[in-house]
Amino acid sequence: MPHMRVGPLVRATSTDTVILWAELSEHCDVQIHIMSDDLSENATISISTTTVQVVERYYIAPQIQGLKSSTWYTYTLTPSLDDQN
C-alpha cells in the first residue's frame, strides 16, 4: 500500500489557488479533498491526481483552484494503488 514519504506541504499560494506537494512510496492515484473551515459555506473541492516518477521517486504537485481568499482550509490526501501497477 502506498504511503506518504514526505509531506504534504503547501508549496505555493495565490488569492484563489494553492499547490500541494508530496512524495509517495510508490506509483499511485491520490484523492485530495479540501474543506473550507467557514461554517457559512458548505463547499468541498475534490480532485484526483497520479504520481509522477522522477528517477526512483514518486511525487504529486497539483494546483487546486477555486479557493476563497482569507479563508482557512483543511485538506486530506488519500493514496491508493492504480490499475497500472
C-alpha positions as CSV (number, residue, x, y, z in Angstrom):
1,M,0.0,0.0,0.0
2,P,1.4,3.4,-0.9
3,H,2.2,5.9,1.9
4,M,3.5,9.4,2.2
5,R,7.3,9.6,2.5
6,V,7.4,13.5,2.7
7,G,4.6,16.0,3.0
8,P,2.1,17.0,2.1
9,L,3.4,20.5,2.0
10,V,1.9,23.8,0.8
11,R,4.4,24.9,-1.9
12,A,2.8,28.0,-3.4
13,T,-0.3,30.1,-2.9
14,S,-2.2,32.9,-4.6
15,T,-5.5,34.5,-3.7
16,D,-7.5,31.6,-5.1
17,T,-5.1,28.7,-5.8
18,V,-2.6,26.5,-3.9
19,I,-0.1,23.9,-4.9
20,L,0.3,20.9,-2.6
21,W,3.4,18.8,-2.9
22,A,4.1,15.3,-1.5
23,E,6.5,12.4,-2.1
24,L,4.9,8.9,-2.0
25,S,6.4,5.5,-1.6
26,E,5.2,4.1,-5.0
27,H,3.3,5.0,-8.1
28,C,-0.4,5.6,-7.2
29,D,-3.5,7.7,-7.6
30,V,-4.1,10.3,-4.9
31,Q,-7.5,11.7,-3.9
32,I,-7.4,15.2,-2.5
33,H,-10.4,16.6,-0.5
34,I,-10.3,20.3,0.6
35,M,-12.9,21.6,3.0
36,S,-13.5,25.2,4.0
37,D,-13.5,26.0,7.7
38,D,-16.0,28.7,7.0
39,L,-19.2,27.3,8.5
40,S,-21.4,29.5,6.4
41,E,-20.0,27.8,3.3
42,N,-20.5,24.1,2.8
43,A,-18.1,23.6,-0.1
44,T,-15.7,20.7,-0.6
45,I,-13.2,20.6,-3.5
46,S,-12.2,17.1,-4.6
47,I,-9.6,16.3,-7.2
48,S,-7.7,13.2,-8.3
49,T,-4.1,13.1,-9.4
50,T,-1.5,10.5,-10.3
51,T,2.1,10.4,-9.1
52,V,4.9,11.4,-11.4
53,Q,8.1,9.3,-11.3
54,V,11.5,11.2,-11.2
55,V,14.3,8.7,-11.1
56,E,13.2,6.3,-8.3
57,R,10.9,8.7,-6.5
58,Y,7.2,9.4,-6.9
59,Y,5.7,12.9,-6.5
60,I,2.5,14.9,-6.8
61,A,2.2,18.7,-7.1
62,P,-1.4,19.5,-8.2
63,Q,-2.7,23.0,-8.4
64,I,-6.0,23.5,-6.6
65,Q,-8.2,26.3,-7.9
66,G,-11.4,27.9,-6.7
67,L,-10.4,28.8,-3.2
68,K,-11.6,32.0,-1.4
69,S,-9.0,34.5,0.0
70,S,-8.8,35.0,3.8
71,T,-10.3,31.5,4.4
72,W,-8.8,28.6,6.3
73,Y,-9.0,25.2,4.6
74,T,-8.4,21.6,5.8
75,Y,-7.2,19.0,3.4
76,T,-6.7,15.3,3.2
77,L,-4.7,13.2,0.8
78,T,-5.6,9.5,0.3
79,P,-3.2,7.4,-1.8
80,S,-4.5,4.3,-3.5
81,L,-2.9,1.8,-5.9
82,D,-3.9,2.5,-9.5
83,D,-4.5,0.0,-12.3
84,Q,-1.0,0.4,-13.8
85,N,0.9,-1.4,-11.0
